[in-house]
Amino acid sequence: MGNPLETALDTVINVFHQYSTHKPHPDKLNNGELKQLIEKELAEFLKVSLMETDSAQCEVVWK
């Protein structure tokens, strides 16, 4: 990899593929996979965001 942006994009793609089950398509996440990725990989980000945002608004994302 080259510059910091390329490295960051490579990391995002690799994490994405750790959560995609490759069913029915390897480049898509189902709702459960996406939720798991967000909860595990963005836990600290979510804590800060939830402090700044109404939790009722955040619940809409999971429905």
Summary of the structure (lengths in Angstrom):
residues: 63
radius of gyration: 14.1
end to end distance: 37.2
largest distance: 41.0
contacts: 117
relative contact order: 0.09
helix: 71%
strand: 0%
